Amino acid sequence: MISRQLIRHVNGGAARFTPSLHIKSFSSTPARSADFSHTIIGGGVVGLAVAASLAKQSPSNSVLLVERNPAVGMETSSRNSEVIHAGIYYPPESLRTELCIRGKELIYSTAQEAGVDLKNCGKWIVAQNDDELSYLEKMHERVSALGVPIEWVSDADRKRLEPDVKATAGALNSPTTGIISAHSLMLYLEGEFENNGGTIALLSDVTGLEYKNNEYLLTVESEGEKSEITSAAVVNSAGLAAPKISNMLLPEDRHVTAYYAKGNYFSYSASKPHTNRLVYPCPSSQASLGTHLTLDLGGRIKFGPDLEWVDSPNDLQVNGSRLDEVYEAVTTYLPTVERQHLQADYAGIRPKITGPDQKGVFQDFVIRQEDDFPGFINLLNIESPGLTSSMAIGEKVAKMV
């Protein structure tokens, strides 16, 4: 990271960067009327994927990524389950299904070939009663119609392959589910962005956004000093802060409300019980896939996330008081778990635009160019499966601007 004054001559003028704006510049692109052709707000995995796609799209693109933290990927992107989702939970016509499936393909091809750390371990979704079995039957029918691999697990195979897992009524196997190092994926995307001439501004918080004179004026605060940047197009990929950024620009009648769904994760220190794949219960609501069992790349078990609505995106202290509730949830499908080996580990926040009063309401990803604001692309409600979908979102956005 370089902290210096960055001067870009623009029609005889200069881009307005203060000495405190933390810039990593890799661009040899000639200057234009605006300081940048594209500015991406938010350096999580989705913002990095969008930035990389735009930088690769054309050598004439001059792309800036603005991130408020001292490094990329410090918020939701580094506080999640690190699962490569298969695309089996959401309505077939939704963006969350379409982009998950395409993103999974890109991860298992492009990212894996580039050396990103991942493993195609598979996942079981388990049912304990007739109602849950009915859920699995509908899932099997819907997912099979999509062409996504999914199959029933026989009683014999359940006992042979995962003897510690309880699936009283039945289980589905999702063979294309996997696990990934989010850090490794973000390093790859950051490298792709850098190699194609991208510019990164760290410790840079966007505090103002206006559309004037057919370009966007961004006010950026860094270490107490303010700078102004102009950009022909802006992508709002700010995650937890995306509603705030959107509301800076759009009229009041188009404002959105941010809701924060905290997920607590719990590690497990004992070597038994053991599984070779991920294990998910049947979801209990639209807001969460349930407190599931995931593995890291070292084979260690963790449980989570649960669902806890909080008032602040900074409420990242893991809530250990929920341990009894988590224990009760996981023992429905892994009954030999011992409570004394469960420990509160970490927490993350899902960036939602629907709240706890809207139970049962499916909210898709929002990826749209806003009316009356040409070149402004809003990315809202990019929660799960955002990590899996990230490279596909990058592809989609690059075609929109």
C-alpha positions as CSV (number, residue, x, y, z in Angstrom):
1,M,0.0,0.0,0.0
2,I,1.4,3.4,-1.0
3,S,0.3,6.6,0.8
4,R,1.1,9.6,-1.5
5,Q,-0.5,12.4,-3.5
6,L,-1.8,10.9,-6.7
7,I,-1.9,13.4,-9.6
8,R,-3.9,12.6,-12.8
9,H,-3.9,15.4,-15.4
10,V,-7.4,15.7,-16.7
11,N,-7.7,18.2,-19.6
12,G,-5.1,20.3,-18.0
13,G,-6.4,19.8,-14.5
14,A,-5.7,17.2,-11.9
15,A,-7.7,14.6,-10.0
16,R,-8.4,15.7,-6.5
17,F,-6.6,13.3,-4.2
18,T,-5.1,14.4,-0.8
19,P,-1.8,13.1,0.5
20,S,-3.7,10.9,3.0
21,L,-5.7,8.9,0.4
22,H,-4.2,5.4,0.4
23,I,-3.7,4.5,-3.2
24,K,-2.4,1.4,-5.0
25,S,-2.2,2.4,-8.7
26,F,-1.4,-0.1,-11.5
27,S,-2.8,1.8,-14.4
28,S,-1.1,3.3,-17.5
29,T,-4.5,4.3,-19.0
30,P,-4.6,7.8,-20.5
31,A,-6.7,10.3,-18.5
32,R,-10.1,11.4,-19.7
33,S,-12.7,14.0,-18.8
34,A,-13.6,12.3,-15.5
35,D,-10.9,11.1,-13.2
36,F,-12.0,7.5,-13.7
37,S,-14.3,5.7,-16.1
38,H,-15.6,3.4,-13.4
39,T,-15.6,3.6,-9.6
40,I,-16.5,0.6,-7.4
41,I,-17.5,1.4,-3.9
42,G,-16.7,-1.5,-1.6
43,G,-13.7,-3.9,-1.7
44,G,-15.3,-7.1,-0.6
45,V,-15.3,-10.2,-2.7
46,V,-18.1,-8.9,-4.9
47,G,-16.5,-5.5,-5.4
48,L,-13.2,-7.1,-6.2
49,A,-14.9,-9.3,-8.8
50,V,-16.7,-6.4,-10.4
51,A,-13.5,-4.3,-10.4
52,A,-11.5,-7.2,-12.0
53,S,-14.1,-7.8,-14.7
54,L,-14.3,-4.1,-15.6
55,A,-10.5,-3.7,-15.7
56,K,-10.2,-6.7,-18.0
57,Q,-13.1,-5.6,-20.2
58,S,-11.1,-2.9,-22.1
59,P,-7.7,-1.3,-21.8
60,S,-9.5,2.0,-22.1
61,N,-11.3,1.5,-18.8
62,S,-9.8,3.4,-15.9
63,V,-11.1,1.7,-12.8
64,L,-11.0,2.8,-9.2
65,L,-11.9,0.6,-6.2
66,V,-12.7,2.5,-3.0
67,E,-12.6,0.7,0.3
68,R,-13.1,2.2,3.7
69,N,-11.0,-0.4,5.6
70,P,-7.2,-0.7,5.7
71,A,-7.4,-3.8,3.5
72,V,-9.9,-5.4,1.2
73,G,-12.4,-8.0,2.3
74,M,-12.5,-7.2,6.0
75,E,-16.3,-7.3,6.5
76,T,-18.9,-9.8,5.4
77,S,-16.4,-11.4,2.9
78,S,-14.2,-12.6,5.7
79,R,-17.0,-13.5,8.2
80,N,-19.1,-16.2,6.5
81,S,-19.2,-20.0,6.0
82,E,-16.9,-20.0,3.0
83,V,-19.2,-22.4,1.2
84,I,-19.3,-22.9,-2.6
85,H,-23.1,-23.2,-2.9
86,A,-24.6,-25.3,-5.7
87,G,-27.7,-23.1,-6.4
88,I,-30.4,-25.3,-4.9
89,Y,-32.3,-23.1,-2.5
90,Y,-33.9,-20.2,-4.3
91,P,-36.6,-19.8,-7.0
92,P,-35.4,-21.0,-10.4
93,E,-35.9,-17.6,-12.1
94,S,-34.1,-15.6,-9.4
95,L,-30.7,-13.9,-9.7
96,R,-29.6,-15.8,-6.5
97,T,-30.1,-19.1,-8.4
98,E,-28.8,-17.9,-11.8
99,L,-25.7,-16.2,-10.5
100,C,-24.9,-18.9,-7.9
101,I,-24.8,-21.6,-10.6
102,R,-22.7,-19.5,-13.0
103,G,-20.4,-18.3,-10.1
104,K,-19.9,-21.9,-9.0
105,E,-18.9,-22.8,-12.6
106,L,-16.3,-20.0,-12.6
107,I,-14.9,-20.9,-9.2
108,Y,-14.4,-24.6,-10.2
109,S,-12.9,-23.6,-13.6
110,T,-11.1,-20.2,-13.6
111,A,-10.4,-19.7,-9.9
112,Q,-9.4,-23.3,-9.3
113,E,-7.1,-23.3,-12.3
114,A,-5.5,-20.1,-10.9
115,G,-4.7,-21.9,-7.7
116,V,-7.4,-20.6,-5.4
117,D,-7.7,-22.9,-2.3
118,L,-10.9,-24.9,-2.4
119,K,-12.4,-28.4,-2.2
120,N,-15.4,-30.0,-3.8
121,C,-16.5,-32.0,-0.8
122,G,-20.3,-32.2,-1.3
123,K,-23.1,-31.6,1.1
124,W,-26.1,-33.5,2.5
125,I,-29.4,-31.9,3.3
126,V,-31.1,-34.0,6.0
127,A,-34.7,-34.5,7.0
128,Q,-35.9,-35.8,10.4
129,N,-39.7,-36.0,9.8
130,D,-42.4,-36.1,7.1
131,D,-42.7,-32.4,6.7
132,E,-38.9,-32.0,6.1
133,L,-39.0,-35.0,3.8
134,S,-41.7,-33.2,1.8
135,Y,-39.4,-30.2,1.6
136,L,-36.6,-32.4,0.2
137,E,-38.9,-34.0,-2.4
138,K,-39.8,-30.6,-3.7
139,M,-36.2,-29.5,-3.7
140,H,-35.2,-32.6,-5.6
141,E,-37.9,-31.9,-8.3
142,R,-37.0,-28.2,-8.6
143,V,-33.2,-28.7,-8.7
144,S,-33.3,-31.6,-11.1
145,A,-35.3,-29.4,-13.5
146,L,-32.5,-26.8,-13.3
147,G,-30.0,-29.4,-14.4
148,V,-28.0,-29.0,-11.1
149,P,-26.8,-32.3,-9.8
150,I,-28.7,-33.6,-6.8
151,E,-29.5,-37.2,-5.7
152,W,-31.1,-39.2,-2.9
153,V,-28.8,-40.9,-0.4
154,S,-29.9,-44.5,0.4
155,D,-30.2,-45.7,4.0
156,A,-27.3,-48.0,3.4
157,D,-25.1,-45.2,2.1
158,R,-26.1,-42.9,4.9
159,K,-24.9,-45.4,7.5
160,R,-21.8,-46.3,5.5
161,L,-20.6,-42.9,4.5
162,E,-21.6,-40.8,7.5
163,P,-22.4,-43.0,10.4
164,D,-22.5,-40.0,12.9
165,V,-25.1,-38.1,10.9
166,K,-28.8,-38.6,11.8
167,A,-31.2,-38.3,8.8
168,T,-34.3,-40.2,10.1
169,A,-36.6,-39.4,7.2
170,G,-34.1,-39.0,4.3
171,A,-31.2,-37.1,2.8
172,L,-30.2,-35.4,-0.4
173,N,-26.7,-35.2,-1.7
174,S,-25.5,-32.0,-3.4
175,P,-22.3,-33.2,-5.1
176,T,-21.2,-29.8,-6.5
177,T,-21.2,-28.0,-3.1
178,G,-17.8,-27.2,-1.8
179,I,-15.6,-25.1,0.5
180,I,-13.3,-22.3,-0.4
181,S,-10.8,-20.0,1.2
182,A,-12.4,-16.5,0.8
183,H,-9.0,-15.0,1.4
184,S,-7.5,-17.0,-1.4
185,L,-10.3,-16.0,-3.8
186,M,-10.0,-12.3,-2.9
187,L,-6.2,-12.4,-3.4
188,Y,-6.8,-13.9,-6.9
189,L,-9.4,-11.2,-7.8
190,E,-7.2,-8.4,-6.4
191,G,-4.3,-9.7,-8.5
192,E,-6.5,-9.8,-11.6
193,F,-7.5,-6.2,-10.9
194,E,-3.9,-5.1,-10.4
195,N,-2.6,-6.9,-13.4
196,N,-5.2,-5.1,-15.6
197,G,-4.3,-1.6,-14.4
198,G,-6.7,-1.1,-11.5
199,T,-6.4,1.5,-8.8
200,I,-7.2,0.8,-5.2
201,A,-7.9,3.5,-2.5
202,L,-7.9,2.0,1.0
203,L,-8.9,3.7,4.2
204,S,-11.2,5.8,2.0
205,D,-14.8,6.3,3.1
206,V,-17.4,7.6,0.6
207,T,-19.3,10.3,2.4
208,G,-21.0,12.0,-0.5
209,L,-22.3,11.0,-3.9
210,E,-23.9,13.3,-6.5
211,Y,-24.7,13.2,-10.2
212,K,-23.9,16.4,-12.0
213,N,-22.7,17.5,-15.4
214,N,-23.2,13.9,-16.7
215,E,-20.7,12.4,-14.3
216,Y,-20.6,11.3,-10.6
217,L,-18.9,13.4,-8.0
218,L,-17.7,11.3,-5.0
219,T,-16.6,12.9,-1.7
220,V,-14.1,10.6,0.0
221,E,-12.8,11.0,3.5
222,S,-9.4,9.5,4.4
223,E,-7.7,10.0,7.8
224,G,-9.8,13.2,8.5
225,E,-9.2,14.8,5.1
226,K,-11.7,15.0,2.2
227,S,-11.1,14.5,-1.5
228,E,-13.3,14.7,-4.5
229,I,-13.3,12.2,-7.4
230,T,-15.2,12.2,-10.6
231,S,-16.3,9.1,-12.4
232,A,-18.3,8.3,-15.5
233,A,-19.9,5.3,-13.9
234,V,-20.3,4.1,-10.3
235,V,-21.0,0.6,-8.9
236,N,-22.4,0.5,-5.4
237,S,-20.9,-2.7,-4.0
238,A,-20.6,-1.5,-0.4
239,G,-22.3,-4.5,1.2
240,L,-23.4,-3.5,4.7
241,A,-23.2,0.1,3.7
242,A,-24.8,-0.3,0.3
243,P,-28.2,1.1,1.4
244,K,-26.4,4.2,2.9
245,I,-24.5,4.8,-0.4
246,S,-27.7,4.3,-2.5
247,N,-29.6,6.8,-0.3
248,M,-26.9,9.4,-0.8
249,L,-27.8,9.6,-4.5
250,L,-31.4,8.5,-5.0
251,P,-34.4,10.7,-4.1
252,E,-36.0,10.0,-0.7
253,D,-39.0,8.1,-2.2
254,R,-36.5,5.5,-3.5
255,H,-34.5,5.1,-0.3
256,V,-34.0,1.6,1.2
257,T,-33.6,0.5,4.7
258,A,-30.7,-1.7,5.9
259,Y,-31.3,-4.6,8.2
260,Y,-28.6,-6.6,9.9
261,A,-28.9,-10.3,10.4
262,K,-26.0,-11.5,12.5
263,G,-24.8,-15.0,12.3
264,N,-22.8,-16.6,15.2
265,Y,-20.4,-19.4,14.5
266,F,-19.2,-22.0,16.9
267,S,-16.1,-24.2,16.6
268,Y,-15.9,-27.8,17.8
269,S,-12.7,-29.0,19.4
270,A,-13.2,-32.7,19.6
271,S,-12.2,-35.2,16.9
272,K,-15.5,-37.0,17.1
273,P,-18.1,-37.0,15.8
274,H,-16.7,-36.5,12.3
275,T,-18.1,-35.9,8.8
276,N,-16.5,-35.9,5.4
277,R,-18.9,-33.4,3.9
278,L,-21.1,-30.5,4.9
279,V,-24.4,-31.2,6.6
280,Y,-27.4,-28.9,6.5
281,P,-30.8,-29.2,8.1
282,C,-33.9,-28.2,6.2
283,P,-34.3,-24.4,6.4
284,S,-36.7,-23.1,8.9
285,S,-37.2,-19.7,7.2
286,Q,-36.4,-17.6,4.2
287,A,-33.9,-15.6,6.3
288,S,-31.5,-18.5,7.1
289,L,-30.5,-21.9,5.8
290,G,-30.4,-23.1,9.4
291,T,-27.5,-23.7,11.8
292,H,-25.5,-26.1,9.6
293,L,-22.2,-28.0,9.8
294,T,-19.4,-26.8,7.6
295,L,-15.8,-27.8,7.3
296,D,-12.7,-25.7,6.8
297,L,-10.0,-26.7,4.3
298,G,-8.2,-28.4,7.2
299,G,-11.2,-30.7,7.9
300,R,-12.2,-28.9,11.2
301,I,-15.9,-28.7,12.0
302,K,-17.8,-25.5,12.7
303,F,-21.4,-24.8,13.2
304,G,-23.4,-21.8,12.1
305,P,-24.5,-19.3,11.3
306,D,-27.6,-18.9,13.5
307,L,-29.9,-15.9,13.0
308,E,-29.8,-12.9,15.4
309,W,-31.3,-9.6,14.3
310,V,-29.1,-6.7,15.5
311,D,-29.3,-2.9,15.2
312,S,-25.7,-2.2,14.1
313,P,-23.4,-3.6,11.4
314,N,-20.6,-3.3,13.9
315,D,-22.1,-5.8,16.3
316,L,-19.6,-8.5,15.6
317,Q,-19.1,-9.8,19.1
318,V,-20.0,-13.5,18.9
319,N,-23.0,-14.2,21.1
320,G,-21.9,-17.1,23.4
321,S,-25.3,-17.0,25.2
322,R,-26.8,-18.7,22.2
323,L,-24.6,-21.8,22.7
324,D,-27.5,-23.9,24.2
325,E,-29.7,-23.0,21.3
326,V,-27.0,-24.0,18.8
327,Y,-26.3,-27.2,20.6
328,E,-30.0,-28.1,20.5
329,A,-30.1,-27.3,16.8
330,V,-27.1,-29.3,15.7
331,T,-27.8,-32.4,17.8
332,T,-31.0,-32.9,15.7
333,Y,-28.7,-34.1,12.9
334,L,-25.4,-34.9,14.8
335,P,-26.6,-36.3,18.0
336,T,-23.3,-37.3,19.5
337,V,-21.9,-33.8,19.6
338,E,-20.7,-33.0,23.2
339,R,-21.7,-29.5,24.4
340,Q,-18.4,-29.0,26.3
341,H,-16.5,-29.0,23.0
342,L,-18.5,-26.2,21.4
343,Q,-17.0,-22.8,21.6
344,A,-18.1,-19.4,20.4
345,D,-15.8,-18.5,17.5
346,Y,-16.8,-15.6,15.3
347,A,-19.7,-13.7,13.9
348,G,-20.7,-12.1,10.6
349,I,-23.5,-9.8,9.4
350,R,-25.8,-10.6,6.5
351,P,-26.5,-7.3,4.5
352,K,-30.3,-7.4,4.1
353,I,-33.0,-5.0,2.9
354,T,-35.9,-7.0,4.4
355,G,-36.3,-7.3,8.1
356,P,-37.6,-9.6,10.8
357,D,-41.2,-8.4,10.2
358,Q,-41.1,-9.8,6.7
359,K,-40.9,-13.5,7.5
360,G,-41.5,-15.8,4.6
361,V,-40.8,-13.1,2.0
362,F,-38.1,-14.0,-0.5
363,Q,-35.8,-11.1,-1.4
364,D,-33.6,-11.6,-4.4
365,F,-30.3,-9.9,-5.1
366,V,-30.9,-6.4,-6.4
367,I,-28.6,-5.6,-9.4
368,R,-29.8,-2.8,-11.4
369,Q,-29.0,0.5,-13.2
370,E,-31.1,3.1,-11.4
371,D,-33.5,5.1,-13.5
372,D,-32.4,8.7,-14.1
373,F,-28.9,7.9,-13.0
374,P,-27.1,6.4,-16.1
375,G,-24.0,4.4,-15.2
376,F,-25.0,4.0,-11.5
377,I,-25.3,0.3,-10.7
378,N,-26.8,-0.6,-7.4
379,L,-25.9,-3.9,-5.7
380,L,-28.2,-4.5,-2.7
381,N,-29.1,-7.5,-0.6
382,I,-26.0,-9.3,-1.8
383,E,-26.0,-11.9,1.0
384,S,-25.7,-15.7,0.6
385,P,-24.8,-17.0,-1.9
386,G,-22.8,-13.8,-2.6
387,L,-19.4,-15.4,-2.2
388,T,-20.2,-18.1,-4.7
389,S,-21.9,-15.7,-7.0
390,S,-19.2,-13.0,-6.9
391,M,-17.4,-13.7,-10.2
392,A,-20.8,-14.1,-12.0
393,I,-21.9,-10.8,-10.5
394,G,-18.7,-9.3,-11.9
395,E,-19.5,-10.6,-15.3
396,K,-23.1,-9.3,-15.2
397,V,-22.2,-5.8,-14.0
398,A,-19.4,-5.5,-16.7
399,K,-22.1,-6.0,-19.3
400,M,-24.3,-3.3,-17.8
401,V,-21.9,-0.4,-17.9
